């Protein structure tokens, strides 16, 4: 699974060290997200362990980190507030089952439908959201806190220029912690966020029976959780693919996320998904194989079970500094330059997805970006025209068409012709156009009917095989006498 023989020793070292940093960085986020959902911090920590371990071993991208995330918790918070943990567990189980089904049907490939401007907007919006999530931990703590955060960020930036023996984020954590503990500086520690001590996750079956009444409550949440989780996970996979390394598998990630969330539900935890911030920490620290994610998950549960007292004394400033640098590295700064040269529609998608990510959630933002892009594309392609008109005889005219014929251009297509003003024989040449959908078929049907009603003969030329297949199933006018591609189909008035 790990192919250790093919990994250089330096790579294994980087994976272990980067996984160690990720393990520590997972703690405050898991705790914070659990509190947002109104649940015990240990539940979020168990989610980070279970889902993190499953996706590290079987996920679609080695080195990608999964755990408790804000995008999922926002959905679960209202369910947890109105009902009990048992309903949260059922929603998690069903969400995992839906994700497994999507993976089995190999639908993960549809992430390709998300346009690049939407991905930029997702990355930029998420970077800002991660940054904003750090402020409650450090706000109002005085200048010492801000100085320590700045020190951590400076170390992360400068340490790789001095040595690459250990990742810069780990160096920042060790140095800032040494300064705070050695000088006994009065600043917020991890233990001040919540008690992170606990035990290994245990099998837990929900007390609430899964009947129709329960299903009506949890199924809408499960569907949203499943799609939000997959969207964030697959987009994170896409971002890491662009950063380098072997291309990940979207379908495999769907299966791993689904299996991990099912296990979370069975062991008393809520659902999670990929974490772009932690994944980038791992990736930029040298964690490129499955070892890094596995080490992060195992160390996290060791911290919870055995070393919680030691983790509790670590300064929050060091972790906040690491996350601020993640925000800086995550934000797609090149998009600010590209936006000036982008088509206005693409720029609109980028800005819209960024803003919607900030004020709603990731799923709404990405879906909105896809819809806007699709509508813009349809509008731009909805241009069909007569490229030129050829008069062969006094009683015959040939119209050479150019452009796709589909729902967006069907109305414009109908307005191109005036049967009453045309000669007795009309030829439509489809050599440079295609009938794409049912609206296009209906447009050809209606135009054929108009010419026949006007007592004219109409001939369809150079129809593709796909067009002929559509037209044969269309209706009373285009279902007869359709010839092979490059031939003519002749329709005469009765």
C-alpha positions as CSV (number, residue, x, y, z in Angstrom):
1,X,0.0,0.0,0.0
2,X,2.8,2.4,0.9
3,X,5.4,1.0,-1.5
4,X,8.1,1.8,1.0
5,X,10.8,0.3,-1.1
6,X,10.2,2.9,-3.8
7,X,10.2,5.8,-1.3
8,X,13.5,7.5,-0.6
9,X,14.5,7.9,3.1
10,X,14.3,11.7,2.8
11,X,10.7,11.3,1.5
12,X,9.7,9.1,4.5
13,X,11.3,11.6,6.9
14,X,9.3,14.5,5.4
15,X,6.1,12.5,5.5
16,X,6.5,11.7,9.2
17,X,7.5,15.2,10.1
18,X,4.7,16.9,8.1
19,X,2.2,14.4,9.5
20,X,3.3,15.4,13.0
21,X,2.6,19.0,12.2
22,X,-0.7,18.2,10.7
23,X,-1.7,16.1,13.8
24,X,-1.2,19.1,16.1
25,X,-2.8,21.5,13.7
26,X,-5.9,19.3,13.5
27,X,-6.7,19.6,17.2
28,X,-7.9,23.3,17.4
29,X,-10.0,23.0,14.3
30,X,-11.6,19.7,15.4
31,X,-12.3,21.2,18.8
32,X,-13.7,24.5,17.4
33,X,-15.9,22.8,14.8
34,X,-17.3,20.5,17.5
35,X,-18.2,23.4,19.7
36,X,-19.9,25.2,16.7
37,X,-22.1,22.2,16.3
38,X,-22.9,22.1,20.0
39,X,-21.2,18.8,20.5
40,X,-18.3,17.4,22.7
41,X,-14.8,18.3,21.4
42,X,-13.9,14.6,21.6
43,X,-16.4,13.8,18.9
44,X,-14.7,16.1,16.4
45,X,-11.3,14.6,17.3
46,X,-12.6,11.1,16.7
47,X,-13.9,12.3,13.3
48,X,-10.5,13.6,12.4
49,X,-8.9,10.3,13.4
50,X,-11.4,7.9,11.8
51,X,-11.9,9.8,8.5
52,X,-8.3,10.9,8.4
53,X,-7.0,7.3,8.7
54,X,-9.4,5.8,6.1
55,X,-8.8,8.5,3.5
56,X,-5.0,8.4,4.1
57,X,-5.0,4.7,3.4
58,X,-7.5,4.4,0.6
59,X,-8.2,8.0,-0.6
60,X,-7.8,9.3,-4.2
61,X,-4.8,11.5,-3.4
62,X,-1.9,10.5,-1.3
63,X,-1.1,13.2,1.2
64,X,-4.6,14.8,1.2
65,X,-5.9,15.3,4.8
66,X,-9.5,14.8,5.8
67,X,-11.3,15.5,9.1
68,X,-13.9,17.7,10.7
69,X,-14.6,20.7,8.5
70,X,-16.6,23.9,8.8
71,X,-18.5,23.2,5.6
72,X,-20.0,20.1,7.1
73,X,-20.5,21.4,10.6
74,X,-22.5,24.4,9.3
75,X,-25.0,21.9,7.9
76,X,-25.0,19.7,11.0
77,X,-25.3,22.5,13.5
78,X,-29.0,23.1,13.1
79,X,-29.7,19.3,13.1
80,X,-27.7,18.9,16.4
81,X,-29.5,21.9,17.9
82,X,-33.0,20.7,17.1
83,X,-32.5,17.0,17.7
84,X,-30.1,14.7,19.5
85,X,-26.7,13.2,18.6
86,X,-28.5,10.1,17.4
87,X,-30.0,12.0,14.5
88,X,-26.5,13.4,13.6
89,X,-25.2,9.8,13.5
90,X,-28.0,8.7,11.1
91,X,-27.3,11.7,8.9
92,X,-23.6,10.8,8.9
93,X,-24.3,7.2,8.0
94,X,-26.7,8.0,5.2
95,X,-24.3,10.7,3.8
96,X,-21.5,8.1,3.8
97,X,-23.8,5.6,2.0
98,X,-24.7,8.3,-0.7
99,X,-21.0,9.0,-1.2
100,X,-20.2,5.3,-1.6
101,X,-23.0,5.0,-4.2
102,X,-21.6,8.0,-6.1
103,X,-18.2,6.4,-6.1
104,X,-19.5,3.1,-7.2
105,X,-21.3,4.8,-10.1
106,X,-18.1,6.5,-11.0
107,X,-19.6,10.0,-10.9
108,X,-16.5,11.7,-9.4
109,X,-15.4,12.6,-12.9
110,X,-18.0,15.2,-13.1
111,X,-15.8,17.5,-11.0
112,X,-14.4,18.4,-14.5
113,X,-17.6,20.3,-15.1
114,X,-16.4,22.9,-12.5
115,X,-14.8,25.7,-14.6
116,X,-11.4,27.1,-13.6
117,X,-12.7,30.5,-12.5
118,X,-15.0,28.7,-10.1
119,X,-12.1,26.7,-8.7
120,X,-10.1,30.0,-8.2
121,X,-13.1,31.5,-6.4
122,X,-13.5,28.4,-4.2
123,X,-9.8,28.5,-3.3
124,X,-9.8,32.3,-2.6
125,X,-13.0,32.2,-0.6
126,X,-11.9,29.2,1.5
127,X,-8.5,30.9,2.2
128,X,-10.4,34.0,3.6
129,X,-12.8,31.7,5.6
130,X,-9.8,29.9,7.1
131,X,-8.2,33.2,8.0
132,X,-11.4,34.5,9.6
133,X,-11.7,31.4,11.7
134,X,-8.4,32.1,13.4
135,X,-9.4,35.6,14.7
136,X,-11.7,34.4,17.5
137,X,-8.8,32.4,19.0
138,X,-6.4,35.4,19.0
139,X,-8.6,38.5,19.2
140,X,-8.4,40.5,22.4
141,X,-5.3,38.6,23.7
142,X,-3.1,41.6,23.7
143,X,0.1,42.5,21.8
144,X,2.0,39.4,23.0
145,X,-0.4,37.1,21.1
146,X,0.0,39.1,17.9
147,X,3.8,39.2,18.3
148,X,3.9,35.4,18.7
149,X,1.7,34.9,15.7
150,X,4.0,37.1,13.7
151,X,7.0,35.2,14.9
152,X,5.5,31.9,13.9
153,X,4.8,33.3,10.4
154,X,8.3,34.7,10.1
155,X,9.8,31.4,11.0
156,X,7.7,29.5,8.5
157,X,8.8,32.0,5.8
158,X,12.4,32.2,6.7
159,X,13.4,28.8,8.1
160,X,13.4,26.9,4.7
161,X,16.0,29.5,3.5
162,X,18.3,28.3,6.3
163,X,17.6,24.6,6.4
164,X,15.3,22.0,5.0
165,X,16.0,19.4,7.6
166,X,12.5,19.9,9.0
167,X,9.4,21.6,7.6
168,X,9.1,25.3,8.4
169,X,5.7,24.8,10.0
170,X,7.2,22.3,12.5
171,X,10.1,24.6,13.2
172,X,7.6,27.4,14.0
173,X,5.6,25.2,16.3
174,X,8.8,24.0,18.2
175,X,10.4,27.4,18.4
176,X,7.4,29.4,19.5
177,X,6.4,26.7,22.0
178,X,9.9,26.7,23.4
179,X,9.8,30.5,23.8
180,X,6.4,30.5,25.4
181,X,7.0,27.6,27.8
182,X,10.7,28.5,28.5
183,X,9.8,32.2,29.4
184,X,6.5,31.2,31.0
185,X,4.6,33.7,28.8
186,X,1.0,34.2,29.8
187,X,-0.8,33.5,26.5
188,X,-3.7,31.2,25.4
189,X,-2.8,27.6,25.2
190,X,-4.5,24.7,23.4
191,X,-5.9,23.4,26.7
192,X,-7.7,26.7,27.1
193,X,-9.9,25.9,24.1
194,X,-11.3,22.7,25.6
195,X,-10.4,19.5,27.3
196,X,-9.0,17.3,24.6
197,X,-8.4,14.2,26.7
198,X,-10.4,11.1,25.8
199,X,-10.4,7.5,24.8
200,X,-10.4,5.5,21.6
201,X,-13.7,5.7,19.6
202,X,-16.2,2.9,20.5
203,X,-18.9,1.3,18.4
204,X,-22.1,3.3,18.9
205,X,-25.5,2.4,17.3
206,X,-28.0,5.3,17.3
207,X,-30.8,4.8,19.8
208,X,-33.3,6.4,17.5
209,X,-34.8,3.9,15.1
210,X,-34.5,4.6,11.4
211,X,-38.2,4.8,10.5
212,X,-40.0,7.0,8.1
213,X,-40.3,9.8,10.6
214,X,-36.5,9.7,11.3
215,X,-35.8,9.5,7.6
216,X,-37.8,12.6,6.8
217,X,-35.7,14.5,9.3
218,X,-32.2,13.3,8.5
219,X,-32.3,12.5,4.7
220,X,-32.2,16.2,3.6
221,X,-29.2,16.8,5.8
222,X,-27.6,13.6,4.6
223,X,-27.9,14.6,0.9
224,X,-26.5,18.1,1.6
225,X,-23.6,16.7,3.7
226,X,-22.8,14.1,1.0
227,X,-22.6,16.6,-1.8
228,X,-20.9,19.4,0.2
229,X,-18.3,16.9,1.4
230,X,-17.6,15.5,-2.1
231,X,-17.4,19.0,-3.7
232,X,-14.9,20.2,-1.1
233,X,-12.9,17.0,-1.3
234,X,-12.8,16.8,-5.1
235,X,-11.9,20.5,-5.5
236,X,-9.2,20.1,-2.9
237,X,-7.9,17.1,-4.9
238,X,-7.9,19.3,-8.0
239,X,-6.0,22.1,-6.2
240,X,-3.3,19.6,-5.0
241,X,-3.1,18.1,-8.5
242,X,-2.2,21.6,-9.8
243,X,0.5,22.0,-7.1
244,X,2.3,18.9,-8.5
245,X,2.6,15.2,-8.2
246,X,0.6,12.3,-9.6
247,X,-3.0,13.1,-10.6
248,X,-5.5,11.9,-8.0
249,X,-8.6,9.7,-8.5
250,X,-12.0,11.4,-7.9
251,X,-13.9,8.1,-7.8
252,X,-11.6,6.5,-5.4
253,X,-11.8,9.6,-3.2
254,X,-15.6,9.3,-3.2
255,X,-15.4,5.7,-2.1
256,X,-12.9,6.5,0.7
257,X,-14.9,9.5,1.9
258,X,-18.1,7.4,2.0
259,X,-16.5,4.5,3.8
260,X,-14.9,6.9,6.3
261,X,-18.1,8.7,7.0
262,X,-20.0,5.4,7.5
263,X,-17.4,4.4,10.1
264,X,-17.7,7.8,11.7
265,X,-21.4,7.3,12.1
266,X,-20.9,3.8,13.5
267,X,-18.3,5.0,16.1
268,X,-20.2,8.0,17.5
269,X,-18.7,10.8,15.3
270,X,-20.1,13.2,12.8
271,X,-19.3,13.5,9.1
272,X,-16.2,15.2,7.6
273,X,-14.4,15.7,4.3
274,X,-11.1,16.9,2.9
275,X,-9.5,19.9,4.6
276,X,-7.8,22.2,2.1
277,X,-5.8,24.1,4.8
278,X,-4.4,21.0,6.5
279,X,-3.8,19.3,3.1
280,X,-1.7,22.3,1.9
281,X,0.2,22.3,5.2
282,X,1.0,18.7,4.6
283,X,1.8,19.1,0.9
284,X,4.1,22.2,1.4
285,X,5.8,20.5,4.3
286,X,6.8,17.6,2.1
287,X,4.0,15.1,2.8
288,X,3.4,13.5,-0.5
289,X,2.6,9.9,0.3
290,X,0.0,8.0,2.3
291,X,2.5,7.8,5.2
292,X,1.9,11.5,6.1
293,X,-1.9,11.2,6.5
294,X,-1.6,8.0,8.4
295,X,1.0,9.5,10.8
296,X,-1.3,12.5,11.3
297,X,-4.3,10.4,12.2
298,X,-2.4,8.0,14.5
299,X,-0.6,10.8,16.3
300,X,-3.8,12.6,16.8
301,X,-5.5,9.7,18.6
302,X,-2.3,9.2,20.6
303,X,-2.4,12.8,21.7
304,X,-6.0,12.4,22.7
305,X,-5.5,9.2,24.6
306,X,-2.1,9.6,26.2
307,X,-0.5,13.0,25.6
308,X,-3.3,15.4,26.0
309,X,-1.6,17.1,29.0
310,X,1.5,17.9,26.8
311,X,-0.5,19.1,23.8
312,X,-2.6,21.3,26.1
313,X,0.4,23.5,26.9
314,X,1.2,24.4,23.2
315,X,0.5,28.0,22.4
316,X,-2.5,28.8,20.2
317,X,-0.4,31.6,18.6
318,X,1.9,29.0,16.9
319,X,-1.1,27.2,15.4
320,X,-2.7,30.4,14.3
321,X,0.5,31.5,12.7
322,X,0.7,28.3,10.8
323,X,-2.9,28.7,9.6
324,X,-2.4,32.3,8.5
325,X,0.5,31.2,6.4
326,X,-1.7,28.4,4.9
327,X,-4.2,31.2,4.0
328,X,-1.5,33.2,2.3
329,X,-0.3,30.1,0.4
330,X,-3.8,28.9,-0.4
331,X,-5.0,32.2,-1.9
332,X,-4.6,32.1,-5.7
333,X,-2.8,35.4,-6.0
334,X,-2.2,35.0,-9.7
335,X,-6.0,35.2,-10.1
336,X,-5.8,38.9,-9.2
337,X,-3.6,39.5,-12.2
338,X,-5.6,37.2,-14.5
339,X,-8.9,38.7,-13.6
340,X,-7.9,41.8,-15.6
341,X,-7.4,39.7,-18.7
342,X,-10.2,37.3,-18.2
343,X,-13.5,37.6,-20.1
344,X,-16.0,39.4,-18.1
345,X,-18.1,36.3,-17.6
346,X,-15.2,34.4,-16.1
347,X,-14.3,37.3,-13.9
348,X,-17.9,37.4,-12.7
349,X,-17.8,33.7,-11.8
350,X,-14.6,34.0,-9.9
351,X,-15.8,37.0,-7.8
352,X,-19.3,35.4,-7.3
353,X,-17.9,32.1,-6.0
354,X,-15.5,33.9,-3.7
355,X,-18.3,36.1,-2.2
356,X,-20.8,33.3,-2.0
357,X,-18.3,31.1,-0.2
358,X,-17.8,33.8,2.4
359,X,-21.5,34.3,3.1
360,X,-23.2,31.0,2.5
361,X,-21.4,27.7,2.0
362,X,-19.1,25.9,-0.4
363,X,-21.8,23.8,-2.1
364,X,-24.0,26.8,-2.9
365,X,-20.9,28.8,-4.1
366,X,-19.6,26.1,-6.5
367,X,-23.0,25.2,-7.9
368,X,-23.7,28.8,-8.5
369,X,-20.4,29.2,-10.3
370,X,-21.2,26.2,-12.5
371,X,-24.7,27.5,-13.3
372,X,-23.4,31.0,-14.1
373,X,-20.7,29.5,-16.4
374,X,-23.2,27.2,-18.1
375,X,-25.6,30.0,-18.7
376,X,-22.9,32.3,-20.1
377,X,-21.6,29.4,-22.3
378,X,-25.1,28.8,-23.6
379,X,-25.6,32.5,-24.3
380,X,-22.3,32.7,-26.2
381,X,-23.0,29.6,-28.2
382,X,-26.6,30.5,-29.0
383,X,-25.6,32.1,-32.3
384,X,-26.8,30.4,-35.5
385,X,-26.7,32.2,-38.8
386,X,-26.9,31.8,-42.5
387,X,-23.2,32.1,-43.6
388,X,-24.2,32.6,-47.2
389,X,-27.1,32.1,-49.5
390,X,-26.6,30.4,-52.9
391,X,-29.1,30.7,-55.9
392,X,-28.7,27.7,-58.2
393,X,-31.8,28.2,-60.3
394,X,-34.7,30.7,-60.3
395,X,-36.8,28.3,-58.3
396,X,-34.1,27.0,-55.9
397,X,-32.1,28.6,-53.0
398,X,-29.5,27.0,-50.8
399,X,-29.0,28.3,-47.3
400,X,-25.6,27.4,-45.7
401,X,-26.0,27.3,-41.9
402,X,-23.3,28.0,-39.4
403,X,-23.5,27.4,-35.6
404,X,-25.1,24.8,-33.2
405,X,-28.8,24.3,-33.1
406,X,-30.0,23.7,-29.6
407,X,-32.4,25.2,-27.0
408,X,-30.5,28.5,-26.9
409,X,-30.5,29.1,-30.6
410,X,-33.8,27.5,-31.7
411,X,-35.7,30.8,-31.6
412,X,-33.0,32.6,-33.6
413,X,-33.0,29.7,-36.1
414,X,-36.8,30.1,-36.8
415,X,-36.4,33.8,-37.3
416,X,-33.8,33.3,-40.1
417,X,-36.4,32.1,-42.7
418,X,-39.5,33.5,-44.3
419,X,-41.1,30.6,-46.3
420,X,-43.6,32.9,-48.1
421,X,-40.7,34.8,-49.7
422,X,-38.6,31.8,-50.8
423,X,-38.8,30.0,-54.2
424,X,-40.4,26.7,-54.7
425,X,-37.4,24.6,-53.6
426,X,-35.3,25.4,-50.5
427,X,-32.2,23.5,-49.4
428,X,-30.8,23.8,-45.9
429,X,-27.1,22.8,-45.7
430,X,-26.1,21.5,-42.3
431,X,-22.4,20.9,-43.1
432,X,-21.3,23.5,-40.6
433,X,-24.0,23.0,-37.9
434,X,-25.3,20.3,-35.7
435,X,-28.7,19.6,-34.2
436,X,-27.8,19.0,-30.5
437,X,-30.9,18.5,-28.5
438,X,-34.7,18.1,-28.6
439,X,-35.3,21.8,-29.0
440,X,-33.1,21.8,-32.1
441,X,-35.1,18.9,-33.5
442,X,-38.3,20.6,-32.8
443,X,-37.1,23.8,-34.5
444,X,-36.3,21.8,-37.7
445,X,-39.7,20.1,-37.5
446,X,-41.5,23.4,-37.2
447,X,-39.6,25.0,-40.0
448,X,-40.2,21.9,-42.2
449,X,-43.9,22.2,-41.4
450,X,-43.9,25.9,-42.3
451,X,-42.4,25.3,-45.7
452,X,-44.7,22.5,-46.5
453,X,-47.7,24.5,-45.4
454,X,-46.5,27.3,-47.8
455,X,-46.5,24.8,-50.7
456,X,-42.7,24.6,-50.9
457,X,-40.3,21.7,-51.2
458,X,-37.5,21.6,-48.5
459,X,-34.4,19.5,-48.6
460,X,-32.0,18.9,-45.6
461,X,-28.4,18.3,-46.7
462,X,-25.3,17.1,-44.9
463,X,-26.9,16.0,-41.7
464,X,-24.6,14.1,-39.4
465,X,-25.4,10.6,-38.1
466,X,-26.3,12.0,-34.7
467,X,-28.6,14.5,-36.3
468,X,-30.3,11.8,-38.3
469,X,-30.8,9.7,-35.2
470,X,-32.4,12.6,-33.4
471,X,-34.6,13.5,-36.3
472,X,-35.8,10.0,-36.9
473,X,-37.3,10.0,-33.4
474,X,-38.6,13.5,-33.7
475,X,-42.1,13.7,-35.2
476,X,-44.3,13.5,-38.2
477,X,-42.2,15.6,-40.6
478,X,-38.7,14.6,-39.9
479,X,-39.3,10.9,-39.3
480,X,-39.5,9.9,-43.0
481,X,-37.1,9.7,-45.8
482,X,-34.0,10.6,-43.8
483,X,-30.9,9.5,-45.7
484,X,-27.4,8.7,-44.6
485,X,-24.9,11.5,-43.7
486,X,-23.8,13.7,-46.6
487,X,-27.0,12.9,-48.5
488,X,-30.2,14.9,-48.8
489,X,-33.6,14.4,-47.1
490,X,-36.4,15.7,-49.3
491,X,-39.8,16.8,-48.0
492,X,-42.5,17.8,-50.5
493,X,-45.9,19.4,-49.9
494,X,-48.9,17.1,-50.0
